[in-house]
Amino acid sequence: MFNVLESLMFGFEEIVKYYIIRRVLLVGSIISGIWILLGWFLWDKIISTSSAFIDLLPFSMLRFNGATIISTFFWFCVVLITFALLITFFGNLLLEKYSKERYSAITLLLALGSAVFWGVVWFFYEDSFHGIFVNLLNWLPFETVEKGISYLLGLYFIYNGIIVSLVLVTSFFSESTLSLVQKNNFPYDNLLDEDKVKLTKKRVFDICLYFIISVAVFPLLFIPVVNFIVQLGLWIWLLKDILVFDTVSLWIDAKHQNGIAKHKVALYVIATMSALFNFIPVLNLFGPVFGEMAMFYYFKELREEVYLQE
């Protein structure tokens, strides 16, 4: 467990470095822009798809859980607005006072602080917010409610597309990114060559399976608490399955990789921490990179133990 904590700390230390933040924000902006454009051109098809799912639900379930979805979406927007205002008013002042490294770390802390603050507010006033949205949905005609929830589900599809794309892009460029991390932190350790064909097949398989399972469990997203567990579980599985293959192959050769099987709990802990990033605006861009850095360090520390087992 100590190695897990060390790995998580290494991941946090790396993602606040300026060159990592610059890469993440650049890639995140491009991917988000692409998905926004796709959403713009395919919006009608997205809405028709989400409406088809909604038609399968009774109005009572749609109304009650629709209020939860609206409340969550409202929280997400408030966090983003708060973070944007903090950067607008204090960004230049912080940049003048601190180095780029410190400024990067403070920026991420502001995003986390905004999420925590409004999370506490929502925790204590959840019933009030939920009641307001339920009353609103009761007052509106069914067609309006259905259309409104369809729009929010459309945004959910786009957001999920951004998350999955970030994982995929992080995975494809893992070797170049982690080579840079290795040179900066472990210059006397040599990395192994990846089996790119095998890794590509694994990535494609995992992404396809993720979307198939997501469609199969879609009705569960309308059940409070269960929806959170299901979505978190899907993200954890995707991150673990893809990032483990990316990072272990750089430190441990194929014939010794069976030795990592007994470390599944540790890897799931790292993947869980990475997946939790996806629930926080702005920080969601850093989830895959954080997980990749933490697993990279974990397998480096595990390498000697695995080889000694032979």
C-alpha positions as CSV (number, residue, x, y, z in Angstrom):
1,M,0.0,0.0,0.0
2,F,2.9,2.3,0.7
3,N,4.0,2.0,-3.0
4,V,0.4,3.0,-4.0
5,L,0.6,6.2,-1.9
6,E,4.0,7.0,-3.3
7,S,2.7,6.4,-6.8
8,L,-0.3,8.7,-6.2
9,M,2.0,11.4,-4.8
10,F,4.2,11.1,-7.9
11,G,1.2,11.4,-10.1
12,F,0.1,14.6,-8.4
13,E,3.6,16.0,-8.5
14,E,3.9,15.4,-12.2
15,I,0.6,16.8,-13.3
16,V,1.3,20.2,-11.7
17,K,4.5,20.6,-13.7
18,Y,4.2,23.3,-16.3
19,Y,5.1,21.2,-19.3
20,I,2.5,18.6,-18.4
21,I,-0.2,21.1,-17.8
22,R,0.6,22.8,-21.1
23,R,0.3,19.5,-23.0
24,V,-2.9,18.5,-21.2
25,L,-4.7,21.8,-21.8
26,L,-3.6,21.8,-25.4
27,V,-4.8,18.2,-26.0
28,G,-7.9,18.7,-23.9
29,S,-8.9,21.9,-25.8
30,I,-8.5,20.2,-29.2
31,I,-10.5,17.1,-28.2
32,S,-13.2,19.2,-26.5
33,G,-13.4,21.4,-29.6
34,I,-13.7,18.4,-31.9
35,W,-16.5,16.9,-29.8
36,I,-18.3,20.3,-29.6
37,L,-18.2,20.5,-33.4
38,L,-19.4,17.0,-33.7
39,G,-22.2,17.7,-31.3
40,W,-23.2,20.8,-33.3
41,F,-23.5,18.9,-36.6
42,L,-25.0,15.7,-35.2
43,W,-27.1,17.3,-32.5
44,D,-30.5,16.2,-34.0
45,K,-29.3,12.6,-34.2
46,I,-28.0,12.7,-30.6
47,I,-31.3,14.1,-29.4
48,S,-33.3,11.5,-31.3
49,T,-31.1,8.8,-29.8
50,S,-31.5,10.0,-26.2
51,S,-35.3,10.5,-26.8
52,A,-35.6,6.9,-27.8
53,F,-34.1,5.8,-24.5
54,I,-36.3,8.2,-22.5
55,D,-39.4,6.9,-24.2
56,L,-38.8,3.6,-22.4
57,L,-39.0,5.2,-19.0
58,P,-42.2,6.0,-17.0
59,F,-42.9,9.7,-16.4
60,S,-42.6,9.4,-12.6
61,M,-39.0,8.0,-12.9
62,L,-38.2,10.6,-15.6
63,R,-39.5,13.4,-13.4
64,F,-37.8,12.4,-10.2
65,N,-34.4,11.4,-11.7
66,G,-34.6,14.1,-14.3
67,A,-34.5,16.6,-11.4
68,T,-31.3,14.9,-10.2
69,I,-29.7,15.2,-13.6
70,I,-30.7,18.9,-13.8
71,S,-29.3,19.5,-10.3
72,T,-26.0,17.8,-11.2
73,F,-25.7,19.8,-14.5
74,F,-26.4,23.0,-12.6
75,W,-23.7,22.2,-10.1
76,F,-21.3,21.5,-12.9
77,C,-22.0,24.9,-14.5
78,V,-21.7,26.8,-11.2
79,V,-18.3,25.2,-10.6
80,L,-17.1,26.2,-14.0
81,I,-18.3,29.7,-13.6
82,T,-16.7,30.1,-10.2
83,F,-13.4,28.8,-11.5
84,A,-13.5,31.1,-14.5
85,L,-14.2,34.1,-12.3
86,L,-11.4,33.3,-9.9
87,I,-8.9,33.0,-12.8
88,T,-10.2,36.2,-14.4
89,F,-9.8,38.3,-11.2
90,F,-6.8,36.7,-9.6
91,G,-5.0,34.9,-12.5
92,N,-2.7,37.8,-13.5
93,L,-1.9,38.6,-9.9
94,L,-0.9,35.0,-9.2
95,L,1.2,34.8,-12.4
96,E,3.1,37.9,-11.4
97,K,3.8,36.6,-7.9
98,Y,4.6,32.9,-8.5
99,S,6.6,30.9,-10.9
100,K,4.9,28.9,-13.7
101,E,5.2,25.7,-11.7
102,R,3.5,27.2,-8.6
103,Y,0.9,29.0,-10.7
104,S,0.0,25.7,-12.4
105,A,-0.5,24.0,-9.1
106,I,-2.5,26.9,-7.7
107,T,-4.8,26.8,-10.8
108,L,-5.6,23.2,-10.3
109,L,-6.2,23.8,-6.6
110,L,-8.7,26.6,-7.5
111,A,-10.6,24.2,-9.7
112,L,-10.6,21.6,-6.9
113,G,-11.6,24.2,-4.3
114,S,-14.5,25.4,-6.5
115,A,-15.8,21.9,-6.8
116,V,-15.4,21.1,-3.1
117,F,-17.1,24.4,-2.0
118,W,-20.2,23.9,-4.3
119,G,-20.2,20.2,-3.4
120,V,-20.6,21.1,0.2
121,V,-23.4,23.6,-0.6
122,W,-25.2,20.9,-2.7
123,F,-24.7,18.3,0.1
124,F,-26.5,20.5,2.7
125,Y,-29.2,21.9,0.3
126,E,-29.7,18.9,-1.9
127,D,-33.3,18.3,-0.9
128,S,-34.1,22.0,-1.5
129,F,-32.5,22.0,-5.0
130,H,-34.1,18.7,-5.9
131,G,-37.5,19.9,-4.7
132,I,-37.3,23.0,-6.9
133,F,-36.4,21.0,-10.0
134,V,-39.1,18.4,-9.3
135,N,-41.7,21.1,-9.0
136,L,-40.5,22.7,-12.2
137,L,-40.8,19.4,-14.0
138,N,-44.3,18.8,-12.6
139,W,-45.4,22.2,-13.9
140,L,-44.0,21.7,-17.4
141,P,-45.8,19.5,-20.0
142,F,-44.4,16.0,-20.6
143,E,-43.1,16.9,-24.1
144,T,-41.1,19.8,-22.7
145,V,-39.7,17.7,-19.9
146,E,-38.8,14.9,-22.3
147,K,-37.0,17.3,-24.7
148,G,-35.2,19.0,-21.8
149,I,-33.8,15.8,-20.4
150,S,-32.9,14.6,-23.9
151,Y,-30.8,17.8,-24.3
152,L,-29.0,17.1,-21.0
153,L,-28.4,13.5,-22.0
154,G,-27.0,14.7,-25.3
155,L,-24.5,16.8,-23.4
156,Y,-23.7,13.7,-21.3
157,F,-23.0,11.7,-24.4
158,I,-20.6,14.5,-25.6
159,Y,-18.9,14.7,-22.2
160,N,-18.4,11.0,-22.2
161,G,-17.0,11.2,-25.7
162,I,-14.5,13.7,-24.5
163,I,-13.4,11.5,-21.5
164,V,-13.0,8.4,-23.6
165,S,-11.1,10.4,-26.3
166,L,-8.7,11.8,-23.6
167,V,-8.0,8.3,-22.4
168,L,-7.4,7.1,-25.9
169,V,-5.1,10.0,-26.9
170,T,-3.2,9.7,-23.6
171,S,-2.7,6.0,-24.3
172,F,-1.5,6.5,-27.9
173,F,1.1,9.1,-26.9
174,S,2.0,7.4,-23.6
175,E,5.5,6.3,-24.8
176,S,6.6,9.8,-25.8
177,T,5.2,11.4,-22.7
178,L,6.5,8.8,-20.3
179,S,9.9,8.9,-22.0
180,L,10.1,12.5,-21.1
181,V,9.1,11.8,-17.5
182,Q,11.7,9.1,-17.3
183,K,14.5,11.4,-18.5
184,N,13.4,14.1,-16.0
185,N,13.0,11.8,-13.0
186,F,14.9,8.5,-13.7
187,P,17.6,9.3,-16.2
188,Y,19.6,6.1,-15.3
189,D,16.7,3.7,-15.9
190,N,16.1,2.5,-19.4
191,L,12.6,1.9,-20.8
192,L,11.6,-1.1,-22.9
193,D,10.1,-0.9,-26.4
194,E,6.3,-1.2,-26.6
195,D,4.6,-3.8,-28.8
196,K,2.6,-1.1,-30.6
197,V,0.5,-3.5,-32.6
198,K,-0.7,-5.4,-29.6
199,L,-1.3,-2.2,-27.6
200,T,-3.4,-0.7,-30.5
201,K,-5.6,-3.9,-30.7
202,K,-6.1,-3.7,-27.0
203,R,-7.1,-0.1,-27.1
204,V,-9.6,-0.6,-29.9
205,F,-11.1,-3.6,-28.1
206,D,-11.5,-1.8,-24.8
207,I,-13.1,1.3,-26.3
208,C,-15.6,-0.8,-28.3
209,L,-16.4,-2.9,-25.2
210,Y,-16.8,0.3,-23.2
211,F,-19.4,1.7,-25.5
212,I,-21.3,-1.7,-25.7
213,I,-21.5,-1.9,-21.9
214,S,-22.5,1.8,-21.7
215,V,-25.5,1.2,-24.0
216,A,-26.5,-2.0,-22.1
217,V,-26.5,-0.3,-18.7
218,F,-27.9,3.1,-19.9
219,P,-31.3,2.7,-18.0
220,L,-29.4,2.4,-14.7
221,L,-28.3,6.0,-15.2
222,F,-31.8,7.1,-14.1
223,I,-31.5,5.4,-10.7
224,P,-29.9,7.7,-8.0
225,V,-26.6,6.4,-6.4
226,V,-26.6,3.4,-8.8
227,N,-25.9,5.8,-11.7
228,F,-22.9,7.2,-10.0
229,I,-21.6,3.7,-9.1
230,V,-22.1,2.5,-12.7
231,Q,-20.5,5.4,-14.4
232,L,-17.6,5.4,-12.0
233,G,-17.1,1.7,-12.4
234,L,-17.0,2.0,-16.2
235,W,-14.4,4.8,-16.0
236,I,-12.3,2.8,-13.5
237,W,-12.3,-0.3,-15.7
238,L,-11.4,1.6,-18.9
239,L,-8.6,3.5,-17.2
240,K,-7.1,0.4,-15.5
241,D,-7.4,-1.8,-18.6
242,I,-5.8,0.6,-21.0
243,L,-3.2,2.4,-18.8
244,V,-1.9,-0.8,-17.2
245,F,-0.9,-2.1,-20.6
246,D,0.7,1.2,-21.6
247,T,2.8,1.5,-18.5
248,V,3.8,-2.0,-17.6
249,S,5.2,-2.7,-21.0
250,L,7.7,0.1,-20.5
251,W,9.2,-1.4,-17.4
252,I,8.5,-5.2,-17.4
253,D,8.9,-7.5,-20.3
254,A,6.0,-9.8,-21.5
255,K,7.3,-13.0,-19.9
256,H,7.4,-11.4,-16.5
257,Q,4.1,-9.5,-16.6
258,N,2.1,-12.4,-15.1
259,G,3.7,-11.4,-11.8
260,I,1.6,-8.2,-11.6
261,A,-1.7,-10.2,-11.3
262,K,-1.6,-10.1,-7.5
263,H,-1.3,-6.3,-7.5
264,K,-4.8,-5.8,-9.0
265,V,-6.1,-4.0,-5.9
266,A,-3.4,-1.4,-6.0
267,L,-4.0,-0.8,-9.7
268,Y,-7.7,-0.4,-9.1
269,V,-7.0,2.1,-6.3
270,I,-4.9,4.2,-8.8
271,A,-7.6,3.8,-11.5
272,T,-10.3,4.9,-9.0
273,M,-8.4,8.1,-8.1
274,S,-7.9,8.8,-11.8
275,A,-11.6,8.2,-12.5
276,L,-12.7,10.6,-9.7
277,F,-11.1,13.4,-11.7
278,N,-13.8,13.0,-14.3
279,F,-16.5,14.3,-12.0
280,I,-14.7,17.7,-11.5
281,P,-14.7,20.4,-14.3
282,V,-11.2,21.3,-15.6
283,L,-9.6,18.5,-13.5
284,N,-11.3,16.0,-15.7
285,L,-8.7,16.8,-18.4
286,F,-6.0,15.5,-16.1
287,G,-7.5,12.2,-15.0
288,P,-5.9,9.9,-17.6
289,V,-2.5,11.6,-17.4
290,F,-2.6,11.4,-13.6
291,G,-3.4,7.7,-13.8
292,E,-0.7,7.1,-16.3
293,M,2.0,8.8,-14.2
294,A,1.0,7.0,-11.1
295,M,1.0,3.5,-12.7
296,F,4.3,4.3,-14.5
297,Y,5.9,5.0,-11.1
298,Y,4.2,1.9,-9.5
299,F,5.5,-0.5,-12.1
300,K,9.0,1.0,-11.9
301,E,9.0,0.2,-8.2
302,L,7.5,-3.2,-8.8
303,R,9.9,-4.2,-11.5
304,E,12.7,-5.6,-9.2
305,E,10.1,-7.6,-7.1
306,V,8.6,-9.2,-10.2
307,Y,12.0,-10.2,-11.7
308,L,13.1,-11.7,-8.4
309,Q,10.1,-14.0,-8.3
310,E,11.4,-15.9,-11.3
